[in-house]
């Protein structure tokens, strides 16, 4: 398991890239079928299914392949959060299941079990210590239902199919004069030299209020360097997502935890072969946006309204629950690096209505220190 350094723990993020050669690309649909085929032959084969575009496409592709080749159908597995209304995607889920003709799925109900200090995460913390990523509980719940088989997820889809640095220019070139004025305003930002883009990233940066000002400024420079590194070439930009240390380390961690449960864990859209295929298909300009990408690659699998949906579930209120707040109220401020962190600001964050997700690693670090 990867050991985060003190700044990574305080920031709740792992910066940087691991330069990797891009594999020889195939076509996205051929590569996806090759990825899915061996897992469909195992039982159980579960597909993490939220109703979002990535999980819906993955489920549809797996079902289509299984029917075409006479393989067992995969089983969708869904997490249901009855106490968090912003997570509800039941209408989208039912629309996809009806379209695919699926009647069987596994539904796991979630109340406060997925809290960073809840009953799913804390045994892992006791066994392995602090790990990246910290929000492991939802995946562990699904992995526990896939023992002896496979859990397929659509993780990585946002990066593989989402907007790229060059996208504003692509929209203008492919819009035939119908692009909005806002898109034209975004083009100079995309084409700006690195120094100007770095300055813009620093100005608009995400702020972590629990860090001391000098630490926050140091971290902002790291975040800005990561953003500034993105290539104007859409395909290369796509491949850069696959080389991020945060993504690669996180994937390795979850695969190791899955192996402890005798499960093969697969992030289909983060697999190097799949990322390389999407990168090659996009070329320099890529597509005009997320919806256009999904239509181009998967338009035959799902209704257009599913591929083009703009809404997205929000899980902030489903993560930090009473376990976090109970700990924060009795926490004495110890167990975190006070050279980096202001404990009072950190406590205020944990007790706020919407705690910042990157404070999760510090929360778990403080909990582990208290247990020691």
C-alpha positions in Angstrom: 0.0 0.0 0.0 1.2 3.5 -0.8 2.3 5.7 2.1 1.3 9.3 1.6 3.7 12.0 2.7 2.6 14.6 5.3 1.7 17.2 2.7 -0.4 14.7 0.7 -2.3 13.8 3.9 -2.9 17.4 4.8 -4.0 18.2 1.2 -6.1 15.1 0.7 -4.5 14.7 -2.7 -1.6 13.1 -4.5 -0.1 15.4 -7.1 2.1 14.6 -10.1 2.3 12.2 -13.1 4.1 9.0 -13.8 5.3 9.2 -17.4 4.2 6.0 -19.1 4.4 5.0 -22.8 1.0 4.8 -24.4 0.3 1.3 -25.6 -0.5 0.6 -29.3 -4.1 1.7 -29.6 -7.0 -0.3 -30.9 -10.6 0.9 -31.4 -12.5 1.8 -28.3 -15.3 -0.7 -28.7 -13.0 -3.6 -29.7 -10.7 -2.9 -26.7 -13.7 -2.6 -24.4 -15.0 -6.0 -25.6 -11.6 -7.6 -25.0 -11.5 -6.2 -21.5 -15.0 -7.4 -20.6 -15.0 -10.8 -22.2 -12.9 -12.8 -19.7 -14.8 -11.3 -16.7 -18.2 -12.1 -18.1 -17.0 -15.8 -18.2 -16.5 -15.6 -14.4 -19.3 -15.7 -11.8 -20.4 -13.5 -10.3 -19.7 -10.6 -12.6 -21.1 -7.5 -11.0 -21.2 -4.0 -12.7 -21.3 -1.0 -10.4 -24.4 0.8 -11.7 -25.4 4.2 -10.4 -27.5 5.3 -13.5 -24.9 7.8 -14.5 -23.6 7.8 -18.1 -20.4 5.9 -17.4 -21.9 3.1 -15.4 -24.8 2.9 -17.8 -22.5 2.6 -20.9 -20.4 0.0 -19.2 -23.5 -2.1 -18.2 -24.9 -1.8 -21.7 -21.7 -2.8 -23.4 -21.3 -5.8 -21.1 -24.9 -6.9 -21.6 -24.6 -6.5 -25.4 -21.4 -8.6 -25.5 -22.8 -11.3 -23.3 -25.9 -11.7 -25.4 -23.9 -11.6 -28.7 -21.5 -14.3 -27.5 -23.9 -16.4 -25.4 -22.2 -15.5 -22.1 -23.9 -15.1 -18.7 -25.4 -11.7 -18.2 -23.7 -9.4 -15.7 -25.5 -8.3 -12.6 -25.8 -4.6 -11.9 -25.1 -3.6 -8.3 -26.5 -0.3 -7.0 -25.9 1.7 -3.9 -29.1 3.4 -2.6 -28.9 6.3 -0.2 -32.4 6.9 1.2 -31.2 9.6 3.6 -29.5 11.7 0.9 -32.0 13.0 -1.7 -29.3 14.5 -3.9 -28.0 11.0 -4.7 -31.2 9.8 -6.2 -30.9 8.5 -9.7 -33.7 5.9 -9.6 -35.5 7.2 -12.6 -32.4 7.1 -14.8 -31.5 3.6 -13.4 -35.0 2.3 -14.3 -34.8 3.8 -17.8 -31.5 2.0 -18.5 -32.6 -1.3 -17.0 -35.8 -1.2 -19.0 -34.0 -0.4 -22.2 -31.6 -3.3 -21.6 -34.3 -5.7 -20.5 -32.7 -6.5 -17.2 -34.9 -7.4 -14.2 -32.4 -8.6 -11.7 -29.9 -6.5 -9.8 -28.4 -6.2 -6.3 -29.3 -3.1 -4.3 -27.3 -2.2 -1.2 -28.9 0.4 1.1 -26.6 2.9 2.7 -27.3 5.0 5.7 -24.1 6.0 7.6 -22.0 2.9 6.8 -19.8 4.7 4.2 -18.6 7.4 6.6 -14.7 7.7 6.6 -14.9 6.5 10.2 -17.8 4.1 9.7 -18.0 0.3 10.2 -16.7 -0.4 6.6 -13.7 1.8 6.6 -12.3 1.5 10.1 -11.4 -2.2 9.9 -9.3 -1.4 6.8 -7.6 1.5 8.7 -6.8 -0.9 11.6 -5.3 -3.4 9.2 -3.5 -1.3 6.7 -3.2 2.2 8.3 -3.9 5.3 6.2 -4.5 4.4 2.5 -5.1 6.3 -0.8 -7.9 6.7 -1.7 -9.6 7.3 1.7 -13.2 7.0 0.5 -13.0 3.3 0.1 -16.1 2.1 1.9 -18.6 2.3 -1.1 -16.3 0.1 -3.3 -15.6 -2.3 -0.4 -19.4 -2.8 0.1 -19.7 -3.8 -3.6 -16.6 -5.9 -3.5 -17.9 -8.0 -0.6 -20.8 -9.1 -2.9 -18.5 -10.2 -5.7 -16.3 -12.8 -3.9 -14.8 -15.3 -6.3 -15.7 -13.1 -9.3 -15.3 -9.6 -10.7 -16.5 -6.1 -9.9 -16.5 -3.9 -13.0 -16.8 -0.1 -12.6 -17.0 2.9 -14.8 -14.3 4.8 -12.8 -12.2 6.9 -15.2 -15.0 7.8 -17.5 -15.1 11.5 -16.5 -11.4 11.8 -17.5 -11.5 9.6 -20.6 -14.7 11.1 -22.1 -14.9 14.5 -20.5 -13.7 18.0 -21.6 -10.1 18.6 -22.6 -8.0 21.7 -22.8 -8.6 22.1 -26.5 -12.4 21.6 -26.3 -13.4 25.3 -26.6 -11.5 25.5 -29.9 -13.0 22.2 -31.1 -16.5 23.5 -30.4 -15.9 26.6 -32.5 -14.3 24.7 -35.4 -17.0 22.1 -35.5 -20.0 24.3 -34.7 -20.3 26.0 -38.1 -20.7 29.4 -36.5 -23.2 28.3 -33.8 -20.9 28.3 -30.8 -22.0 30.5 -27.9 -20.1 33.7 -27.0 -18.9 32.0 -23.8 -17.1 29.4 -25.8 -15.2 32.1 -27.8 -14.1 33.6 -24.5 -12.7 30.3 -23.3 -10.4 29.8 -26.4 -7.7 32.3 -25.4 -7.5 30.6 -22.0 -6.9 27.2 -23.7 -4.3 28.6 -26.1 -2.5 30.8 -23.6 1.2 30.1 -22.8 2.0 28.0 -19.7 2.9 31.0 -17.5 -0.5 32.6 -18.1 -2.4 29.4 -17.5 -0.5 28.8 -14.3 -1.4 32.3 -13.1 -5.0 31.6 -13.9 -5.0 28.3 -12.1 -3.5 29.9 -9.0 -6.1 32.7 -9.0 -9.0 30.3 -9.4 -7.6 27.5 -7.2 -9.5 25.2 -4.9 -8.8 26.3 -1.3 -8.4 24.1 1.8 -9.3 26.4 4.8 -7.6 24.1 7.3 -4.1 24.6 6.0 -1.8 27.3 7.2 -1.5 30.0 4.5 2.1 29.2 3.4 1.2 25.5 3.1 -1.9 26.3 1.1 0.2 28.5 -1.2 2.7 25.7 -1.7 0.0 23.2 -2.5 -1.7 25.6 -4.8 1.5 25.8 -6.9 1.6 22.0 -7.1 -2.1 21.9 -8.2 -1.4 24.6 -10.8 1.6 22.8 -12.2 -0.6 19.7 -12.7 -3.2 21.7 -14.5 -0.7 23.6 -16.6 0.9 20.4 -17.8 -2.2 19.4 -19.8 -1.5 19.1 -23.5 -3.4 21.0 -26.1 -3.6 17.8 -28.1 -6.9 16.1 -27.0 -5.5 12.6 -27.3 -2.4 13.3 -25.3 -4.5 15.2 -22.7 -6.6 12.0 -22.4 -3.6 9.9 -21.9 -2.2 12.3 -19.2 -5.3 11.5 -17.1 -4.2 7.9 -17.1 -0.7 8.8 -15.9 -1.8 10.8 -12.8 -0.3 9.4 -9.6 -3.6 9.9 -7.7 -5.5 7.7 -10.2 -2.8 5.0 -10.6 -2.1 4.7 -6.9 -5.8 4.6 -6.1 -6.4 1.9 -8.6 -3.5 -0.3 -7.3 -4.8 0.1 -3.7 -8.4 -1.0 -4.6 -7.1 -3.9 -6.6 -5.0 -5.0 -3.6 -8.0 -4.8 -1.2 -10.1 -6.6 -3.7 -7.6 -9.5 -3.9 -7.9 -9.9 -0.2 -11.6 -10.7 -0.8 -10.9 -13.0 -3.8 -12.3 -10.4 -6.3 -10.9 -9.0 -9.5 -11.5 -5.3 -9.6 -11.6 -3.5 -13.0 -11.9 0.2 -13.7 -12.8 -0.4 -17.4 -12.4 3.2 -18.6 -9.1 3.6 -16.7 -7.4 0.6 -18.1 -4.4 1.8 -20.2 -5.6 -0.1 -23.3 -9.0 1.6 -23.2 -7.6 5.1 -22.4 -5.1 4.7 -25.3 -8.0 3.7 -27.7 -10.1 6.7 -26.7 -7.0 9.0 -27.0 -6.3 7.7 -30.5 -9.9 8.0 -31.6 -10.1 11.6 -30.4 -6.9 12.8 -32.2 -5.8 16.4 -31.9 -9.3 18.1 -31.6 -11.2 15.3 -29.8 -15.0 15.8 -29.6 -17.1 18.9 -28.8 -18.0 17.8 -25.3 -19.0 14.9 -23.1 -22.3 14.2 -24.9 -20.7 14.2 -28.3 -18.1 11.8 -27.1 -20.6 9.4 -25.7 -22.8 9.5 -28.8 -19.8 8.9 -31.1 -18.4 5.9 -29.1 -21.6 4.4 -27.7 -24.6 5.8 -29.6 -25.9 2.4 -30.5 -26.0 1.1 -26.9 -28.4 3.5 -25.1 -31.1 6.1 -25.8 -29.8 9.5 -26.7 -31.3 11.2 -23.6 -29.2 8.9 -21.4 -26.0 9.7 -23.2 -26.7 13.4 -23.2 -28.0 13.9 -19.7 -26.5 16.8 -17.9 -27.6 16.1 -14.3 -25.4 14.3 -11.9 -25.9 12.9 -8.4 -24.2 14.7 -5.5 -22.8 12.6 -2.7 -21.4 15.1 -0.3 -24.1 14.7 2.3 -23.9 10.9 2.0 -20.3 10.6 3.0 -19.7 12.5 6.3 -22.3 11.4 8.8 -22.7 11.1 12.6 -19.4 9.1 12.8 -17.4 12.0 11.6 -19.3 14.6 13.7 -19.1 12.5 16.9 -15.4 12.2 16.5 -14.9 15.9 15.6 -16.8 17.0 18.7 -14.6 15.0 21.1 -11.3 15.4 19.2 -8.6 17.1 21.2 -6.6 18.4 18.1 -3.8 15.8 18.2 -2.7 13.3 15.6 -2.3 15.8 12.7 0.8 17.8 11.7 0.2 21.2 13.2 3.1 22.6 11.2 0.7 22.1 8.2 -2.8 22.2 9.7 -4.8 24.5 11.9 -6.7 22.0 14.1 -9.6 24.4 15.0 -10.2 25.2 11.3 -10.1 21.5 10.6 -12.7 20.7 13.3 -14.9 23.5 12.0 -14.8 21.9 8.5 -15.7 18.4 9.8 -18.7 19.9 11.8 -19.9 22.0 8.9 -23.0 21.0 6.9 -20.8 20.0 3.9 -17.2 19.1 4.9 -14.6 19.2 2.2 -13.9 15.8 0.8 -10.1 16.3 0.8 -10.1 16.6 4.6 -10.9 12.8 4.7 -7.3 11.6 5.0 -6.7 14.0 8.0 -9.8 12.7 9.6 -8.6 9.1 9.3 -5.1 10.0 10.4 -6.5 11.7 13.6 -8.7 8.7 14.3 -5.8 6.3 14.0 -3.6 8.5 16.2 -6.3 8.5 18.9 -6.5 4.7 18.8 -2.8 4.4 19.2 
